[in-house]
């Protein structure tokens, strides 16, 4: 920007910071560039230091609108830190990737987990933690940190290294292996969620059941993963009585965010090729439960089910439905609730299609054909979702 030209056009510095212009500047530049700009403009520094500015940005910014909660307006929320964190995570994929090699053998032996084969892995708290699914129903929580290098050791030139340590472990069922793991909110959104005092939810498909936990650890300043050191069982989704064969297992599970009623939804795909939607209540909420299991764990309520073919050729996700344009006829409370319903997405390789179902009712919302090109000699190989951006 040519500041001389600005002076010639009689644009004062104060005009850049009034009437919401600062908000648009931050949204255009990003928080990283704003940090450089405030170093040369004292007035702009005073403006971007206003908490209300960052609260407004968090409500409308694409990086943060998914985690913004209007109920937090009366609380001291560090929205500026939340915005900077979400922006950093959002653009972290750009540039050259950095690879890390984690040697977990020593830690697994030290925690007496070496005989439990690792079946799958997912991130927790952004890039600061991992969750591993093991054979015989084991689930381990790991913290990733940079090891402290002793003073007498020479600098390591082979690149960055990470150290991983177990901070939590629980065994859901010894008879079955962990088939799938799901976390909510997504790992990239968890640091900001933890900063806002929210918890992380996790589900593991083990045999004919799905176990659901909520993080319950005590937060420590500067260490978000401390909340993940302790977990409480919140629900179990039992499928055994629904499967036609006794050996069938739950193949996959996905979790939704909390809805307007204080409940959460889960979608599962069983080995019998059936997509099922479940509802379960969050801690302190009523409804959404159909009783308790034998171990006094609340059981989820089955909402609906649909045949989706071979479970190995299905990829699912659940996310809030797209926000529809504001219309005068949709201003009553019932209509606004309809706009907030969850949608279950099912990518089916056998039909090369993407099917969308309303989360609470199972009603077919849309079917998109040929999401995999119908090219001779070409078969569908994979599908993935960006639930925040509502992309597949």
MOLINZI-V947943 format. One record per helix or strand of 3 or more residues. SS is the DSSP state (a for helix, b for strand). FROM is the first residue (numbers start at 0). TO is the last residue. If there is no record, write none. Layout:
BEGIN
ss = <SS SS>
from = <FROM FROM>
to = <TO TO>
END
This chain:
BEGIN
ss = <a a a a a a a a a b b a b b b a b b a b b b b b b a b a a b b b>
from = <2 12 20 30 41 50 69 78 104 117 128 134 137 162 177 186 200 208 223 230 249 262 273 288 297 310 313 327 332 341 352 363>
to = <7 15 28 36 47 59 71 89 109 123 133 136 144 170 183 194 205 214 228 237 254 269 280 291 306 312 319 329 338 347 357 367>
END
